[in-house]
Amino acid sequence: MGRMAGIWIDHREAVLVSIENGETSVCLVESAVGRRVRSSGCRAGGISVAQSIVKGQTADERRKHRLHTFYRKVIEKVAGKPGEVFIFGPGEAKHELIKEVEKMKGSHIITISAVENL
């Protein structure tokens, strides 16, 4: 029997459970991504709408970079030993993680599947 792993993931954390040779291990990977803050689009505290938009774009870019780093950390934990990896959790994080795995040609993960309903 080969290695099997399950990843429960959202944008704040990932819980990895793997089984290999009858041994089970659990690992928690936390992201540095905070909650997304939405701008009202109004003038607030003397900041013009244009400045507010630029700050929002900078925050979005910072969030994307943090998510990219988070997904790479998760992939590092399961890469290197071929096996099946099942990814599940709420929202889009599981699909974003799969896209990140597909970008990494040398990750050596044989089978990866998103589990929609449990």
N, CA, C and O of each residue as an XYZ file, in Angstrom:
472
protein
N       0.840     -1.185      0.000
C       0.000      0.000      0.000
C       0.877      1.238      0.000
O       1.825      1.317      0.782
N       0.580      2.225     -0.875
C       1.345      3.461     -0.968
C       0.919      4.475      0.072
O       0.133      4.186      0.976
N       1.439      5.619     -0.077
C       1.115      6.708      0.844
C      -0.199      7.357      0.434
O      -0.475      7.522     -0.754
N      -1.007      7.722      1.423
C      -2.237      8.468      1.195
C      -2.201      9.671      2.109
O      -1.702      9.595      3.232
N      -2.734     10.792      1.624
C      -2.783     12.001      2.447
C      -4.107     12.708      2.212
O      -4.682     12.645      1.126
N      -4.570     13.374      3.239
C      -5.756     14.205      3.157
C      -5.399     15.588      3.650
O      -4.676     15.737      4.635
N      -5.908     16.607      2.962
C      -5.657     17.987      3.361
C      -6.995     18.695      3.494
O      -7.751     18.809      2.529
N      -7.276     19.170      4.707
C      -8.428     20.057      4.906
C      -7.846     21.451      4.871
O      -6.929     21.761      5.631
N      -8.373     22.307      3.990
C      -7.768     23.622      3.811
C      -8.813     24.712      3.647
O      -9.840     24.522      2.996
N      -8.531     25.849      4.247
C      -9.222     27.091      3.937
C      -8.124     28.150      3.843
O      -6.945     27.797      3.864
N      -8.465     29.422      3.741
C      -7.437     30.441      3.561
C      -6.655     30.749      4.839
O      -5.653     31.462      4.780
N      -7.079     30.240      5.969
C      -6.366     30.514      7.221
C      -5.432     29.399      7.654
O      -4.407     29.658      8.284
N      -5.780     28.146      7.318
C      -4.953     27.030      7.764
C      -5.213     25.790      6.932
O      -6.201     25.687      6.205
N      -4.282     24.850      7.070
C      -4.428     23.541      6.428
C      -4.060     22.483      7.456
O      -3.081     22.627      8.189
N      -4.849     21.425      7.501
C      -4.559     20.283      8.360
C      -4.243     19.122      7.436
O      -5.077     18.720      6.624
N      -3.038     18.583      7.559
C      -2.586     17.491      6.710
C      -2.535     16.212      7.526
O      -1.945     16.174      8.605
N      -3.156     15.172      7.005
C      -3.121     13.854      7.635
C      -2.566     12.896      6.596
O      -3.084     12.817      5.482
N      -1.512     12.165      6.951
C      -0.961     11.209      6.006
C      -0.797      9.844      6.659
O      -0.548      9.724      7.858
N      -0.945      8.829      5.832
C      -0.792      7.443      6.278
C       0.224      6.787      5.354
O       0.050      6.749      4.136
N       1.275      6.279      5.956
C       2.314      5.608      5.187
C       2.870      4.465      6.017
O       3.309      4.660      7.150
N       2.846      3.269      5.440
C       3.337      2.068      6.132
C       2.666      1.875      7.495
O       3.317      1.474      8.460
N       1.381      2.159      7.568
C       0.636      1.981      8.806
C       0.847      3.076      9.835
O       0.231      3.040     10.900
N       1.697      4.045      9.547
C       1.963      5.165     10.452
C       1.123      6.363     10.032
O       1.078      6.712      8.852
N       0.459      6.989     10.993
C      -0.351      8.169     10.724
C       0.337      9.391     11.295
O       0.833      9.360     12.421
N       0.370     10.475     10.518
C       0.924     11.730     11.024
C      -0.036     12.863     10.696
O      -0.740     12.839      9.686
N      -0.044     13.859     11.582
C      -0.907     15.028     11.425
C      -0.037     16.274     11.531
O       0.839     16.362     12.392
N      -0.289     17.237     10.647
C       0.492     18.471     10.629
C      -0.452     19.649     10.384
O      -1.371     19.554      9.570
N      -0.225     20.744     11.082
C      -1.004     21.965     10.893
C      -0.103     23.011     10.244
O       1.011     23.255     10.707
N      -0.595     23.630      9.162
C       0.125     24.719      8.509
C      -0.799     25.931      8.541
O      -1.909     25.893      8.011
N      -0.330     26.999      9.165
C      -1.130     28.216      9.254
C      -0.670     29.216      8.211
O       0.515     29.281      7.886
N      -1.603     29.996      7.686
C      -1.253     31.025      6.709
C      -1.108     32.364      7.426
O      -1.536     32.521      8.569
N      -0.506     33.313      6.744
C      -0.362     34.663      7.276
C      -1.429     35.578      6.676
O      -1.308     36.802      6.723
N      -2.462     34.977      6.119
C      -3.510     35.738      5.459
C      -4.564     36.125      6.484
O      -5.121     35.272      7.175
N      -4.825     37.404      6.572
C      -5.889     37.886      7.460
C      -7.201     37.935      6.719
O      -7.292     37.541      5.556
N      -8.188     38.409      7.384
C      -9.495     38.565      6.733
C      -9.427     39.662      5.684
O      -8.711     40.650      5.849
N     -10.177     39.480      4.602
C     -10.228     40.478      3.539
C     -11.088     41.640      4.005
O     -12.206     41.445      4.483
N     -10.557     42.856      3.863
C     -11.291     44.064      4.258
C     -11.801     44.735      2.998
O     -11.041     44.989      2.064
N     -13.074     45.017      2.980
C     -13.701     45.668      1.832
C     -13.763     47.174      2.070
O     -14.116     47.630      3.158
N     -13.418     47.928      1.046
C     -13.507     49.379      1.107
C     -14.914     49.802      0.716
O     -15.535     49.196     -0.158
N     -15.413     50.847      1.371
C     -16.761     51.312      1.067
C     -16.797     52.134     -0.208
O     -17.868     52.328     -0.784
N     -15.633     52.628     -0.667
C     -15.592     53.431     -1.875
C     -15.937     54.884     -1.632
O     -16.035     55.657     -2.585
N     -16.121     55.275     -0.388
C     -16.452     56.649     -0.038
C     -15.218     57.350      0.506
O     -14.239     56.713      0.892
N     -15.285     58.655      0.527
C     -14.213     59.440      1.118
C     -14.293     59.263      2.631
O     -15.318     59.548      3.251
N     -13.196     58.788      3.212
C     -13.193     58.535      4.655
C     -11.904     59.043      5.263
O     -10.815     58.651      4.845
N     -12.026     59.915      6.248
C     -10.851     60.389      6.975
C      -9.879     61.160      6.119
O      -8.679     61.129      6.391
N     -10.343     61.852      5.092
C      -9.478     62.660      4.258
C      -8.767     61.890      3.154
O      -7.972     62.479      2.423
N      -9.021     60.616      3.010
C      -8.384     59.825      1.959
C      -9.288     59.838      0.738
O     -10.471     59.513      0.834
N      -8.741     60.211     -0.400
C      -9.548     60.251     -1.619
C      -9.894     58.837     -2.061
O      -9.285     57.859     -1.626
N     -10.885     58.758     -2.933
C     -11.315     57.463     -3.450
C     -10.163     56.799     -4.205
O      -9.967     55.590     -4.079
N      -9.401     57.559     -4.983
C      -8.279     56.998     -5.747
C      -7.230     56.402     -4.815
O      -6.725     55.310     -5.074
N      -6.895     57.107     -3.727
C      -5.929     56.580     -2.764
C      -6.462     55.318     -2.109
O      -5.712     54.373     -1.866
N      -7.748     55.303     -1.826
C      -8.376     54.139     -1.218
C      -8.302     52.931     -2.147
O      -8.072     51.811     -1.692
N      -8.496     53.153     -3.438
C      -8.435     52.070     -4.419
C      -7.016     51.521     -4.493
O      -6.826     50.305     -4.517
N      -6.017     52.399     -4.529
C      -4.621     51.964     -4.589
C      -4.268     51.152     -3.349
O      -3.604     50.121     -3.457
N      -4.698     51.599     -2.184
C      -4.433     50.856     -0.949
C      -5.116     49.491     -0.988
O      -4.552     48.501     -0.522
N      -6.326     49.435     -1.542
C      -7.040     48.166     -1.664
C      -6.332     47.216     -2.602
O      -6.257     46.017     -2.336
N      -5.803     47.750     -3.717
C      -5.072     46.910     -4.671
C      -3.789     46.372     -4.037
O      -3.430     45.212     -4.239
N      -3.100     47.220     -3.269
C      -1.881     46.788     -2.588
C      -2.196     45.691     -1.581
O      -1.452     44.716     -1.466
N      -3.285     45.845     -0.858
C      -3.694     44.825      0.118
C      -4.042     43.519     -0.589
O      -3.706     42.444     -0.092
N      -4.713     43.593     -1.742
C      -5.056     42.388     -2.502
C      -3.802     41.676     -3.007
O      -3.721     40.449     -2.963
N      -2.825     42.449     -3.489
C      -1.571     41.851     -3.959
C      -0.819     41.184     -2.807
O      -0.262     40.098     -2.969
N      -0.806     41.832     -1.657
C      -0.157     41.264     -0.476
C      -0.848     39.975     -0.066
O      -0.182     39.005      0.296
N      -2.169     39.950     -0.118
C      -2.947     38.750      0.224
C      -2.645     37.613     -0.749
O      -2.461     36.469     -0.333
N      -2.592     37.931     -2.056
C      -2.279     36.908     -3.064
C      -0.893     36.319     -2.825
O      -0.705     35.107     -2.926
N       0.073     37.171     -2.508
C       1.434     36.697     -2.244
C       1.459     35.785     -1.020
O       2.119     34.746     -1.033
N       0.747     36.166      0.031
C       0.698     35.341      1.243
C       0.026     33.995      0.978
O       0.467     32.969      1.495
N      -1.038     33.995      0.174
C      -1.693     32.731     -0.178
C      -0.753     31.847     -0.987
O      -0.679     30.640     -0.753
N      -0.040     32.437     -1.932
C       0.922     31.681     -2.739
C       1.960     31.025     -1.831
O       2.256     29.841     -1.986
N       2.507     31.777     -0.897
C       3.498     31.252      0.050
C       2.891     30.140      0.907
O       3.537     29.118      1.140
N       1.669     30.329      1.373
C       0.953     29.335      2.184
C       0.774     28.032      1.398
O       1.066     26.952      1.911
N       0.292     28.137      0.145
C       0.079     26.942     -0.663
C       1.395     26.205     -0.916
O       1.422     24.974     -0.906
N       2.474     26.935     -1.139
C       3.783     26.303     -1.349
C       4.228     25.535     -0.100
O       4.798     24.450     -0.214
N       3.971     26.090      1.089
C       4.324     25.392      2.332
C       3.535     24.083      2.463
O       4.082     23.054      2.860
N       2.247     24.142      2.125
C       1.403     22.941      2.193
C       1.918     21.893      1.216
O       2.026     20.717      1.563
N       2.234     22.313      0.002
C       2.722     21.383     -1.017
C       4.027     20.739     -0.576
O       4.221     19.541     -0.780
N       4.917     21.506      0.018
C       6.197     20.964      0.492
C       5.996     19.830      1.490
O       6.790     18.890      1.536
N       4.937     19.918      2.286
C       4.679     18.893      3.302
C       4.250     17.555      2.706
O       4.477     16.508      3.312
N       3.629     17.579      1.522
C       3.149     16.323      0.928
C       3.933     15.905     -0.310
O       3.758     14.788     -0.798
N       4.784     16.767     -0.822
C       5.533     16.460     -2.048
C       6.727     15.568     -1.747
O       7.174     15.452     -0.606
N       7.223     14.949     -2.794
C       8.436     14.162     -2.681
C       8.208     12.673     -2.580
O       9.054     11.892     -3.013
N       7.091     12.260     -2.021
C       6.759     10.841     -1.920
C       5.449     10.628     -2.660
O       4.398     11.067     -2.194
N       5.496      9.968     -3.792
C       4.277      9.777     -4.586
C       3.173      9.078     -3.805
O       3.438      8.233     -2.950
N       1.972      9.430     -4.100
C       0.814      8.813     -3.478
C      -0.440      9.585     -3.823
O      -0.409     10.520     -4.622
N      -1.531      9.191     -3.219
C      -2.795      9.876     -3.448
C      -2.969     10.972     -2.407
O      -2.681     10.776     -1.226
N      -3.445     12.132     -2.865
C      -3.708     13.254     -1.970
C      -5.135     13.724     -2.223
O      -5.497     14.061     -3.351
N      -5.934     13.744     -1.175
C      -7.318     14.205     -1.261
C      -7.410     15.543     -0.557
O      -6.966     15.686      0.582
N      -7.988     16.526     -1.236
C      -8.077     17.882     -0.692
C      -9.539     18.224     -0.490
O     -10.359     18.041     -1.391
N      -9.864     18.721      0.693
C     -11.235     19.116      0.960
C     -11.256     20.306      1.895
O     -10.246     20.633      2.518
N     -12.406     20.954      1.993
C     -12.581     22.123      2.842
C     -13.563     23.074      2.191
O     -13.979     22.870      1.050
N     -13.931     24.113      2.918
C     -14.906     25.070      2.401
C     -14.265     26.032      1.396
O     -13.050     26.228      1.413
N     -15.056     26.616      0.547
C     -14.583     27.685     -0.319
C     -13.649     27.260     -1.429
O     -13.618     26.098     -1.835
N     -12.890     28.224     -1.908
C     -12.053     28.056     -3.086
C     -10.634     27.603     -2.793
O      -9.905     27.276     -3.729
N     -10.216     27.569     -1.555
C      -8.819     27.268     -1.227
C      -8.374     25.924     -1.800
O      -7.237     25.798     -2.255
N      -9.246     24.924     -1.787
C      -8.845     23.602     -2.296
C      -8.548     23.652     -3.786
O      -7.613     22.999     -4.249
N      -9.325     24.413     -4.544
C      -9.106     24.532     -5.979
C      -7.858     25.374     -6.278
O      -7.116     25.090     -7.219
N      -7.639     26.410     -5.464
C      -6.447     27.236     -5.623
C      -5.190     26.416     -5.338
O      -4.177     26.575     -6.019
N      -5.253     25.539     -4.331
C      -4.118     24.676     -4.010
C      -3.822     23.726     -5.169
O      -2.658     23.517     -5.512
N      -4.854     23.155     -5.769
C      -4.661     22.250     -6.905
C      -3.993     22.990     -8.065
O      -3.094     22.446     -8.706
N      -4.420     24.215     -8.340
C      -3.793     25.004     -9.405
C      -2.315     25.232     -9.100
O      -1.480     25.185    -10.003
N      -1.994     25.474     -7.850
C      -0.606     25.691     -7.448
C       0.216     24.416     -7.632
O       1.368     24.480     -8.064
N      -0.365     23.264     -7.309
C       0.322     21.984     -7.513
C       0.592     21.775     -9.004
O       1.675     21.329     -9.383
N      -0.383     22.095     -9.843
C      -0.229     21.910    -11.283
C       0.887     22.776    -11.853
O       1.519     22.396    -12.839
N       1.140     23.941    -11.245
C       2.225     24.822    -11.683
C       3.594     24.229    -11.353
O       4.574     24.502    -12.046
N       3.661     23.418    -10.296
C       4.921     22.837     -9.834
C       5.132     21.491    -10.503
O       4.595     20.482    -10.046
N       5.888     21.463    -11.551
C       6.099     20.233    -12.323
C       6.809     19.158    -11.512
O       6.530     17.975    -11.710
N       7.700     19.513    -10.624
C       8.502     18.534     -9.903
C       7.984     18.188     -8.521
O       8.759     17.747     -7.673
N       6.698     18.374     -8.270
C       6.188     18.123     -6.923
C       6.032     16.635     -6.613
O       5.926     16.269     -5.442
N       6.014     15.770     -7.627
C       5.947     14.315     -7.465
C       4.719     13.841     -6.697
O       4.802     12.902     -5.905
N       3.608     14.472     -6.923
C       2.342     14.008     -6.363
C       1.629     13.300     -7.503
O       1.342     13.915     -8.530
N       1.342     12.028     -7.337
C       0.758     11.238     -8.417
C      -0.705     11.597     -8.670
O      -1.068     11.947     -9.793
N      -1.531     11.514     -7.658
C      -2.955     11.735     -7.833
C      -3.434     12.754     -6.815
O      -3.169     12.624     -5.620
N      -4.135     13.762     -7.293
C      -4.686     14.777     -6.404
C      -6.138     14.980     -6.774
O      -6.458     15.114     -7.955
N      -7.025     15.006     -5.790
C      -8.456     15.118     -6.044
C      -9.089     16.073     -5.059
O      -8.798     16.037     -3.864
N      -9.964     16.935     -5.574
C     -10.754     17.798     -4.689
C     -12.005     17.033     -4.312
O     -12.679     16.462     -5.170
N     -12.307     17.024     -3.045
C     -13.503     16.351     -2.542
C     -14.527     17.439     -2.224
O     -14.322     18.249     -1.320
N     -15.621     17.452     -2.968
C     -16.617     18.503     -2.819
C     -17.585     18.268     -1.667
O     -17.872     19.193     -0.907
N     -18.079     17.076     -1.528
C     -19.078     16.776     -0.497
C     -18.653     15.573      0.324
O     -18.229     14.553     -0.218
N     -18.771     15.703      1.611
C     -18.454     14.573      2.497
C     -19.705     14.118      3.179
O     -19.669     13.176      3.971
